Amino acid sequence: EAALPAILAASTLARARVETVDGTSRWRGRLGHAANLIIAIALEIVVMVCVTMVGLIVTGHHLEEVVTGSMQPTIPIGALVLTERIPADQLAVGDVLVFPNPNNTTLTIVHRIVWLSHDQQGDVLIKTKGDYNAVDDNWTIKRPGTAYADRAIWVIPGGGIVATWLRAIGFFGLLSLIIGFIGYQGWRQVRKVMVADHAEGVPAPAVDV
């Protein structure tokens, strides 16, 4: 009879150790699952961005930032426009054309075609105007009908602001941002696991010091 309390105590301790080991395994399993999920999401985002950029380049599309208000309200300042490359003889009045400024080719113009004609040589003559401007642009663009031109097909409001910010922080800044985002999401997942385990009475793994 004297040994009975000792046996019961030993049995209780052994059962507690088993529950602790089981709880620790469950906690680590959930944490590992959360980490794998976060890494998978991050890799998927990177792959999607890379595939999108390569796809734009291969198909002749590109993004152009709008830095003036000459096309407001259709295209606000700070927007990005997605262009497609088509033969000049497929352009039409009303299309938004993206082209180098004839007076300063270091600048890019995003204006609407307001007049278009074809000459006897098959060249395309184009006059443009900003939607917000009161008068037409002071030039007439001449392109061979078979030459390619960039026509805007999609406007992304605020996209240019984001692009400028990404250029400002650089590659390592962007990398730090991604790492910080993944770390934050990981911390949220760990908190969820700890709260769920606390509700189920599962102990967190012990830390040796």
Backbone as numpy.savetxt, mean C-alpha at the origin, in Angstrom:
# Nx Ny Nz CAx CAy CAz Cx Cy Cz
-1.79 -44.45 58.05 -2.62 -43.24 58.05 -1.76 -41.98 58.05
-0.63 -42.04 58.70 0.25 -40.87 58.75 0.81 -40.53 57.37
0.95 -41.58 56.55 1.52 -41.35 55.21 0.49 -40.83 54.22
-0.82 -40.95 54.56 -1.87 -40.55 53.62 -1.80 -39.07 53.25
-1.65 -38.14 54.20 -1.55 -36.72 53.82 -0.36 -36.45 52.89
0.76 -37.12 53.14 1.93 -36.92 52.28 1.65 -37.41 50.87
0.95 -38.57 50.78 0.62 -39.11 49.45 -0.32 -38.18 48.70
-1.32 -37.64 49.43 -2.26 -36.71 48.80 -1.56 -35.44 48.34
-0.64 -34.95 49.18 0.09 -33.73 48.83 0.94 -33.97 47.59
1.61 -35.13 47.55 2.45 -35.44 46.39 1.61 -35.57 45.13
0.41 -36.18 45.28 -0.48 -36.34 44.13 -0.96 -34.99 43.63
-1.31 -34.11 44.56 -1.77 -32.76 44.18 -0.67 -31.98 43.47
0.58 -32.07 43.99 1.71 -31.37 43.39 1.98 -31.89 41.98
1.92 -33.20 41.81 2.17 -33.79 40.50 1.10 -33.34 39.51
-0.17 -33.32 39.98 -1.24 -32.89 39.09 -1.07 -31.42 38.71
-0.64 -30.59 39.65 -0.42 -29.18 39.37 0.70 -28.99 38.35
1.77 -29.82 38.49 2.86 -29.73 37.53 2.40 -30.10 36.14
1.56 -31.14 36.04 1.05 -31.56 34.73 0.20 -30.47 34.12
-0.68 -29.85 34.96 -1.52 -28.77 34.46 -0.69 -27.58 34.01
0.40 -27.29 34.76 1.27 -26.17 34.40 1.95 -26.42 33.06
2.47 -27.64 32.88 3.12 -28.00 31.63 2.13 -27.93 30.48
0.91 -28.45 30.72 -0.11 -28.43 29.67 -0.50 -26.99 29.33
-0.66 -26.17 30.39 -1.01 -24.77 30.16 0.09 -24.03 29.42
1.34 -24.29 29.77 2.47 -23.65 29.10 2.52 -24.04 27.62
2.27 -25.32 27.34 2.28 -25.80 25.95 1.19 -25.12 25.15
0.00 -25.01 25.74 -1.10 -24.34 25.05 -0.77 -22.88 24.79
-0.17 -22.23 25.79 0.16 -20.80 25.66 1.19 -20.60 24.55
2.22 -21.44 24.53 3.25 -21.34 23.51 2.70 -21.66 22.13
1.79 -22.64 22.06 1.18 -22.99 20.78 0.38 -21.84 20.20
-0.39 -21.18 21.07 -1.19 -20.05 20.60 -0.29 -18.88 20.19
0.75 -18.64 20.96 1.68 -17.56 20.64 2.37 -17.82 19.31
2.79 -19.07 19.10 3.43 -19.42 17.84 2.48 -19.26 16.66
1.23 -19.63 16.86 0.24 -19.47 15.80 0.04 -18.00 15.46
-0.04 -17.16 16.49 -0.21 -15.72 16.26 0.98 -15.14 15.51
2.20 -15.55 15.90 3.40 -15.04 15.23 3.43 -15.47 13.76
3.09 -16.73 13.50 3.07 -17.22 12.12 2.04 -16.48 11.28
0.90 -16.19 11.90 -0.15 -15.47 11.18 0.31 -14.06 10.80
0.98 -13.38 11.73 1.46 -12.02 11.47 2.51 -12.02 10.37
3.45 -12.96 10.43 4.49 -13.05 9.41 3.88 -13.34 8.04
2.88 -14.22 8.01 2.23 -14.55 6.74 1.54 -13.34 6.14
0.87 -12.55 6.99 0.19 -11.35 6.51 1.19 -10.34 5.97
2.30 -10.15 6.70 3.33 -9.20 6.27 3.93 -9.61 4.92
4.23 -10.90 4.78 4.78 -11.38 3.51 3.78 -11.23 2.37
2.51 -11.46 2.67 1.48 -11.32 1.64 1.39 -9.87 1.17
1.49 -8.93 2.10 1.45 -7.51 1.73 2.63 -7.15 0.84
3.83 -7.62 1.23 5.03 -7.32 0.45 4.91 -7.90 -0.96
4.44 -9.15 -1.05 4.31 -9.80 -2.36 3.29 -9.07 -3.22
2.17 -8.67 -2.61 1.13 -7.96 -3.37 1.66 -6.63 -3.91
2.41 -5.90 -3.09 2.97 -4.62 -3.54 3.96 -4.84 -4.68
4.84 -5.84 -4.54 5.82 -6.11 -5.59 5.15 -6.54 -6.90
4.16 -7.43 -6.79 3.45 -7.89 -7.99 2.73 -6.73 -8.66
2.12 -5.85 -7.85 1.41 -4.69 -8.41 2.35 -3.77 -9.16
3.51 -3.46 -8.55 4.46 -2.56 -9.20 5.01 -3.17 -10.49
5.36 -4.45 -10.45 5.88 -5.11 -11.65 4.79 -5.15 -12.73
3.56 -5.42 -12.32 2.46 -5.46 -13.27 2.24 -4.12 -13.95
2.34 -3.03 -13.18 2.18 -1.70 -13.76 3.27 -1.41 -14.80
4.51 -1.79 -14.47 5.62 -1.54 -15.38 5.48 -2.36 -16.66
5.17 -3.65 -16.51 5.08 -4.54 -17.66 3.95 -4.13 -18.60
2.83 -3.68 -18.05 1.67 -3.34 -18.87 1.67 -1.89 -19.35
2.76 -1.16 -19.09 2.85 0.20 -19.59 2.10 1.23 -18.77
1.73 0.90 -17.54 1.06 1.85 -16.66 2.10 2.51 -15.74
1.78 3.69 -15.27 2.63 4.29 -14.24 1.80 5.28 -13.42
2.36 5.68 -12.30 1.70 6.61 -11.39 2.37 7.97 -11.48
1.55 9.01 -11.49 2.06 10.38 -11.57 1.41 11.21 -10.46
2.24 11.96 -9.73 1.74 12.80 -8.65 1.29 14.15 -9.20
0.16 14.65 -8.71 -0.37 15.95 -9.11 -0.01 16.96 -8.02
0.73 18.00 -8.38 1.24 18.94 -7.37 0.61 20.32 -7.47
-0.25 20.54 -8.47 -0.92 21.84 -8.59 -2.44 21.64 -8.58
-3.15 22.75 -8.50 -4.61 22.69 -8.45 -5.28 22.95 -9.77
-4.55 22.85 -10.89 -5.13 23.20 -12.19 -6.22 22.24 -12.65
-6.32 21.06 -12.04 -7.35 20.09 -12.44 -8.42 19.91 -11.35
-8.43 20.78 -10.37 -9.46 20.68 -9.33 -10.82 21.03 -9.94
-11.92 20.47 -9.41 -11.98 19.49 -8.31 -11.84 18.05 -8.77
-11.71 17.83 -10.09 -11.62 16.46 -10.60 -10.43 15.73 -10.02
-9.28 16.40 -10.03 -8.05 15.81 -9.49 -7.48 16.79 -8.46
-7.62 16.48 -7.17 -7.14 17.42 -6.14 -5.62 17.42 -6.02
-5.10 18.47 -5.42 -3.67 18.54 -5.15 -3.26 17.38 -4.24
-2.12 16.77 -4.55 -1.64 15.66 -3.74 -2.16 14.30 -4.17
-2.93 14.26 -5.26 -3.46 12.99 -5.74 -2.42 12.28 -6.61
-2.62 10.98 -6.78 -1.87 10.21 -7.77 -2.82 9.84 -8.89
-2.33 9.89 -10.13 -3.13 9.41 -11.25 -2.44 8.20 -11.85
-3.24 7.19 -12.14 -2.74 5.99 -12.81 -2.98 6.17 -14.30
-1.93 5.97 -15.08 -2.04 6.17 -16.53 -1.93 4.84 -17.28
-2.46 4.85 -18.49 -2.26 3.74 -19.42 -1.61 4.30 -20.68
-0.78 3.50 -21.31 -0.08 3.94 -22.51 -0.83 3.42 -23.74
-1.29 4.36 -24.60 -2.05 3.99 -25.79 -1.50 4.77 -26.99
-1.76 4.31 -28.22 -1.35 5.09 -29.39 -2.06 6.45 -29.40
-1.34 7.47 -29.84 -1.89 8.83 -29.81 -3.16 8.96 -30.64
-3.28 8.17 -31.71 -4.47 8.30 -32.56 -5.72 7.70 -31.91
-5.57 7.12 -30.70 -6.74 6.62 -29.96 -7.22 7.62 -28.91
-6.52 8.74 -28.77 -6.94 9.76 -27.82 -8.21 10.44 -28.32
-8.95 11.02 -27.38 -10.19 11.70 -27.74 -10.36 12.93 -26.86
-11.17 13.87 -27.34 -11.48 15.05 -26.54 -12.16 14.60 -25.24
-11.71 15.16 -24.13 -12.23 14.79 -22.82 -11.29 13.89 -22.04
-10.35 13.24 -22.74 -9.35 12.42 -22.04 -8.40 13.33 -21.25
-7.92 12.81 -20.12 -6.90 13.53 -19.34 -5.54 12.99 -19.75
-4.71 13.87 -20.29 -3.42 13.49 -20.84 -2.31 13.85 -19.86
-1.33 12.96 -19.72 -0.16 13.20 -18.88 1.04 13.32 -19.82
1.71 14.46 -19.81 2.75 14.72 -20.80 3.76 15.73 -20.26
4.98 15.75 -20.82 5.97 16.75 -20.40 5.54 18.15 -20.83
5.80 19.12 -19.99 5.49 20.51 -20.33 6.32 20.92 -21.55
5.67 21.32 -22.65 6.43 21.70 -23.86 7.41 22.84 -23.62
7.15 23.68 -22.62 8.02 24.81 -22.33 9.12 24.47 -21.33
8.95 23.34 -20.64 9.94 22.91 -19.65 9.74 21.41 -19.43
10.50 20.62 -20.16 10.27 19.17 -20.17 10.62 18.48 -18.84
11.18 19.22 -17.90 11.44 18.63 -16.58 10.16 18.57 -15.74
9.13 19.26 -16.20 7.84 19.28 -15.50 6.83 18.41 -16.24
5.93 17.79 -15.48 4.89 16.96 -16.06 3.54 17.64 -15.90
2.76 17.66 -16.96 1.43 18.28 -16.96 0.36 17.18 -16.98
-0.67 17.40 -16.19 -1.84 16.51 -16.19 -3.05 17.39 -16.51
-3.42 17.47 -17.81 -4.51 18.34 -18.25 -5.44 17.58 -19.20
-6.62 18.15 -19.36 -7.64 17.51 -20.20 -7.52 17.97 -21.67
-7.79 17.07 -22.59 -7.80 17.40 -24.01 -9.11 18.13 -24.34
-8.99 19.34 -24.88 -10.19 20.12 -25.22 -10.36 20.28 -26.73
-9.33 19.93 -27.49 -9.40 19.99 -28.95 -8.40 19.00 -29.51
-8.81 18.32 -30.59 -7.94 17.30 -31.18 -8.22 17.23 -32.67
-7.14 17.10 -33.47 -7.28 16.99 -34.92 -6.15 16.14 -35.47
-6.34 15.67 -36.71 -5.31 14.89 -37.39 -4.91 15.62 -38.68
-3.62 15.73 -38.92 -3.18 16.38 -40.15 -3.00 15.35 -41.27
-2.56 15.81 -42.43 -2.45 14.92 -43.58 -1.36 13.87 -43.43
-0.38 14.15 -42.59 0.70 13.18 -42.36 0.31 12.12 -41.31
-0.87 12.24 -40.75 -1.30 11.29 -39.74 -0.91 11.66 -38.33
-0.31 12.85 -38.18 0.03 13.31 -36.84 -1.22 13.79 -36.11
-1.15 13.73 -34.77 -2.27 14.15 -33.93 -1.93 15.50 -33.33
-2.82 16.47 -33.50 -2.66 17.79 -32.92 -3.60 17.93 -31.73
-3.06 18.36 -30.60 -3.82 18.34 -29.34 -3.68 19.68 -28.63
-4.81 20.19 -28.16 -4.79 21.34 -27.26 -5.38 20.89 -25.93
-4.78 21.37 -24.84 -5.18 20.94 -23.49 -5.55 22.13 -22.62
-6.17 21.80 -21.49 -6.58 22.83 -20.54 -6.80 22.18 -19.18
-6.42 22.89 -18.14 -6.74 22.43 -16.80 -8.20 22.75 -16.48
-8.89 21.82 -15.84 -10.31 22.04 -15.53 -10.53 23.33 -14.74
-9.59 23.66 -13.88 -9.74 24.84 -13.01 -9.31 26.13 -13.70
-8.55 25.99 -14.79 -8.02 27.18 -15.47 -9.09 27.84 -16.34
-8.97 29.15 -16.52 -9.95 29.90 -17.30 -9.68 29.82 -18.80
-8.43 29.60 -19.18 -8.08 29.59 -20.60 -7.33 28.31 -20.95
-7.27 28.02 -22.25 -6.52 26.85 -22.72 -5.03 27.05 -22.51
-4.30 25.96 -22.52 -2.84 26.05 -22.44 -2.30 26.70 -23.71
-1.15 27.39 -23.58 -0.61 28.16 -24.70 0.30 27.33 -25.59
-0.09 26.09 -25.87 0.68 25.24 -26.76 -0.26 24.29 -27.50
0.24 23.77 -28.59 -0.44 22.71 -29.33 0.53 21.54 -29.43
0.12 20.41 -28.88 0.98 19.23 -28.85 0.82 18.49 -30.17
1.94 18.07 -30.76 1.92 17.31 -32.00 2.58 15.96 -31.77
1.83 14.91 -32.02 2.35 13.55 -31.84 2.08 12.71 -33.09
3.04 11.88 -33.51 2.72 10.91 -34.57 1.59 9.99 -34.11
0.72 9.63 -35.03 -0.44 8.82 -34.66 -0.06 7.49 -34.04
1.11 6.95 -34.42 1.54 5.65 -33.89 2.37 5.77 -32.61
2.71 7.03 -32.25 3.47 7.22 -31.01 2.56 6.98 -29.81
3.17 6.65 -28.69 2.37 6.36 -27.50 2.16 7.61 -26.66
1.03 7.66 -26.00 0.69 8.76 -25.10 0.15 8.17 -23.80
0.30 8.91 -22.71 -0.16 8.45 -21.40 -1.49 9.11 -21.06
-2.51 8.29 -20.93 -3.85 8.78 -20.60 -4.20 8.37 -19.16
-4.68 9.33 -18.39 -5.05 9.04 -17.01 -6.35 8.23 -16.98
-6.36 7.17 -16.18 -7.55 6.32 -16.11 -8.09 6.18 -14.69
-7.31 6.62 -13.69 -7.76 6.45 -12.31 -7.08 7.49 -11.44
-7.85 8.06 -10.53 -7.34 9.08 -9.61 -7.35 8.51 -8.19
-6.22 8.67 -7.48 -6.10 8.22 -6.10 -5.90 9.45 -5.22
-6.98 10.02 -4.65 -6.84 11.22 -3.80 -5.91 10.96 -2.62
-4.99 11.88 -2.38 -4.05 11.76 -1.26 -2.90 10.81 -1.52
-2.92 10.10 -2.64 -1.85 9.14 -2.91 -0.49 9.78 -3.06
-0.46 10.98 -3.63 0.82 11.67 -3.80 1.42 12.10 -2.48
0.56 12.46 -1.52 1.05 12.85 -0.19 1.73 11.66 0.47
1.10 10.49 0.36 1.69 9.27 0.93 3.00 8.95 0.24
3.03 9.06 -1.09 4.26 8.77 -1.83 5.39 9.71 -1.43
5.08 11.00 -1.26 6.09 11.97 -0.84 6.62 11.63 0.54
5.74 11.24 1.43 6.14 10.87 2.79 7.04 9.63 2.79
6.69 8.64 1.95 7.51 7.43 1.87 8.90 7.75 1.31
8.96 8.66 0.33 10.27 9.05 -0.20 11.09 9.78 0.87
10.39 10.55 1.72 11.09 11.32 2.74 11.71 10.42 3.81
10.99 9.37 4.21 11.52 8.51 5.28 12.53 7.51 4.73
12.51 7.26 3.43 13.48 6.37 2.82 13.20 4.89 3.10
14.12 4.05 2.56 13.94 2.60 2.68 13.99 2.13 4.12
15.00 2.61 4.87 15.15 2.14 6.24 14.01 2.66 7.13
13.53 3.85 6.82 12.38 4.35 7.56 11.15 3.49 7.32
10.95 3.11 6.04 9.82 2.24 5.71 9.98 0.87 6.36
11.22 0.35 6.34 11.48 -0.94 6.97 11.19 -0.88 8.46
11.61 0.19 9.12 11.34 0.36 10.55 9.84 0.44 10.81
9.13 1.12 9.90 7.67 1.23 10.05 7.01 -0.13 9.96
7.46 -0.95 9.00 6.88 -2.28 8.83 7.19 -3.15 10.05
8.44 -3.09 10.54 8.81 -3.87 11.72 7.99 -3.43 12.93
7.83 -2.11 13.08 7.02 -1.60 14.19 5.59 -2.05 14.10
5.02 -2.05 12.87 3.64 -2.49 12.69 3.49 -3.97 13.04
4.44 -4.79 12.56 4.39 -6.22 12.87 4.53 -6.45 14.37
5.45 -5.69 15.00 5.61 -5.82 16.45 4.35 -5.44 17.21
3.71 -4.36 16.76 2.47 -3.93 17.43 1.38 -4.98 17.28
1.23 -5.53 16.07 0.23 -6.57 15.87 0.55 -7.82 16.68
1.86 -8.13 16.78 2.25 -9.28 17.60 1.91 -9.07 19.06
2.15 -7.85 19.56 1.82 -7.54 20.95 0.32 -7.66 21.19
-0.49 -7.24 20.23 -1.95 -7.37 20.36 -2.37 -8.83 20.42
-1.74 -9.65 19.56 -2.08 -11.07 19.57 -1.68 -11.73 20.89
-0.52 -11.34 21.42 -0.08 -11.90 22.70 -1.05 -11.51 23.81
-1.50 -10.27 23.79 -2.46 -9.82 24.79 -3.75 -10.62 24.72
-4.20 -10.90 23.49 -5.42 -11.70 23.32 -5.23 -13.09 23.90
-4.04 -13.69 23.63 -3.76 -15.03 24.15 -3.74 -15.01 25.67
-3.09 -14.02 26.26 -2.98 -13.94 27.72 -4.35 -13.73 28.36
-5.18 -12.89 27.75 -6.53 -12.66 28.30 -7.36 -13.93 28.22
-7.26 -14.63 27.06 -8.02 -15.88 26.92 -7.55 -16.93 27.91
-6.24 -17.04 28.11 -5.71 -18.01 29.07 -6.11 -17.65 30.49
-6.10 -16.36 30.81 -6.50 -15.93 32.15 -7.95 -16.29 32.41
-8.81 -16.13 31.39 -10.23 -16.46 31.54 -10.41 -17.96 31.73
-9.54 -18.77 31.11 -9.63 -20.22 31.24 -8.85 -20.75 32.43
-8.13 -19.88 33.12 -7.35 -20.30 34.28 -6.06 -20.99 33.90
-5.55 -20.74 32.70 -4.31 -21.35 32.26 -3.14 -20.45 32.68
-2.17 -20.94 33.41 -1.06 -20.09 33.85 -0.12 -19.74 32.71
0.44 -18.55 32.76 1.45 -18.16 31.78 2.73 -18.91 32.08
3.59 -19.15 31.08 4.83 -19.89 31.31 5.75 -19.16 32.27
6.38 -19.96 33.13 7.30 -19.37 34.11 8.57 -18.91 33.42
9.16 -17.88 33.96 10.39 -17.32 33.41 11.50 -17.54 34.42
12.57 -18.27 34.02 13.70 -18.51 34.92 14.56 -17.25 35.00
14.97 -16.89 36.18 15.82 -15.73 36.40 17.18 -16.19 36.88
